[in-house]
Amino acid sequence: MIAFGLRRLAQSMAVIVVMSLLVFAGVHAIGNPVDILINPQADQNEIARATTALGLDLPLAEQYWRFLKGTATGDLGNSFVYNVPAIGLILERMPATLELAAAAMLIALVFGIPLGLWAGVAPRSAAGRAISAGSILGFSLPTFWVGLLLILVFSVWLGWLPTAGRGPTTDLLGIPVSFLSADGLRHLLLPAANLALFNLSLVARLARSGAREALQQDYVRFARSKGLAEGRVVGVHVLRNVLVPVVAVTGVQFGSVIAFAVVTETIFAWPGMGKLLIDSINVLDRPVIVGYLCVVVALFVAINLAVDLLSAWLDPRVRVRAGM
Amino acid sequence: MRGALALLALLALAAALAPWIAPQNPYDLAQLQLIDSRLPPLAHTSADAIRWLGTDDQGRDMLSAILYGLRTSLVVGLASTVLAFAIGATAGLAAAWFGGWIDALAMRLADLQLSFPSILIALVFLAILGQGLDKIIAAIVLVQWATYARAARAAALVERSKEYVEAAVALAVPDSRILFRHLLPNCLPPLLVLAAVQMAAAITLEATLSFLGLGLPITEPSLGLLVANGFNYLLSGAYWISFFPGVALLLAVVAVNLAADRLRDALDPRARR
């Protein structure tokens, strides 16, 4: 297990090094770094001064080293717009994004698992068919358009929920969160539901196929022949078999939920890092774009590592397959 | 299921014939009347022409705008699918055939690409390079080639040990000929199904990026950009400006997905009922 963990950790470090090279190449080779890193409104003297200050006149290898050192110490330059360190700006917005992503994942699991079980236990019933068809629709619906429909129905027509923003936040261990106040919850509901839709469909389908498979197994037949109530057979014996793939997929999907939060945050004006990214792209605030990329790469590598270690710990076969 | 193919054909035909069947050229400013702006569906213009799906903020007929937008969306989806298929399948076949460092390099690159969500990679790529039809196609190819590479490699690894390949090697057929004339045709069925599924994903991705303002410029509006434009008027109740382009997008994606299912059934004898 320790050998597996170390090997996986080394792979993660390699990914980070490769990504840092790609980001560096993107900034310094594809584009002109002077355009990318220095405010376009600066005059000739300022550009010359900033070029020296940023070390853009140094050899490429030395520049890469400086970039690595800057990234490692969290110094990616100041935002052109806010004139504060870009990385601080992103970290400040991170709790909002993580809260939204966690709420979306929670909705997907709380509704997806029971719906999938239902469809798996009674695949030919009207409800089972409706759930299967609904999950296919959930995959095909473009997220951004569903967001607009949610706003149209629940905010514009019914007037039940607010259209934008995060609402009041409450501090929980020094981190501002929305879900502790009723008004904050009302603001959270629509964006979280929008972001949850894709994974809700995914979880429901996984649970459905997992349940159908488990129902064929001998241990379920045995549980039934023992005379256990159907609720207990499904709720305990089948559910346990369904949970393994669902947990694995939930971990992997959490990263993509954070990425897709960019879309949902833009629609609902949710003040997270995704909206910050789009705003920064629109005004060409490049230090923030590079900073977002670094933060998200680190986040992703950490999530993937955690999921792999967790699944290796839960399921010894993974370690064997990985050659450890 | 046959309905899905009919729907897809109908959408493709409508997109191809857009300049001839659309009630107006939505991007000829001379044909737009501001007095007709934001008309609801089924309303009549000042010149007494009916606007089935209403008009937008500049008096543009939404039905015409959707037909032109569908054209752009389908062209982007098709072009990026063909390119990603060509690049990915070549990389996958070469990885399986040559092995060694080519295999290692191609597969590690694919791993790297697949460990990040497609939307994130495309977003960052477009943020660095800017907008444009060629750039968005390049971005979609960048996020989709790896799936084809993996599938092609897996299929080719099975095929390469078969006798017809051995025979070709014994006859000293050049590598490139073995790859494209012997291996590729035999690896094709799963790749074609994948291509259909990926095309639906490409259309959605393009629409999402255009919605975020990173895809196509305003001069070549796709369905995603039409939805984004209508978003500004949604809160004042003019729902049709974003609603109908979204419906068109949904129909296109569902039609391609269902066609992919049908293709899978047709190509895989085991799945036939």
Interface residues (C-beta under 8 A of the other chain):
Chain A: V15 V18 M19 G26 V27 I30 G31 I36 I136 L137 F139 S140 L141 P142 T143 F144 W145 L148 L149 I151 L152 S155 V156 T163 G255 S256 A259 F260 V262 V263 T266 I267 L277 I278 I281 N282 I289 L293 V296 V297 F300 N304
Chain B: L112 S115 F116 P117 I119 L120 L123 V124 A127 I128 L129 A200 T204 A207 T208 F211 L212 G213 L214 G224 V227 G230 F231 L234 L235 G237 Y239 S242 F243 G246 L249 L250 V253 V254 N257
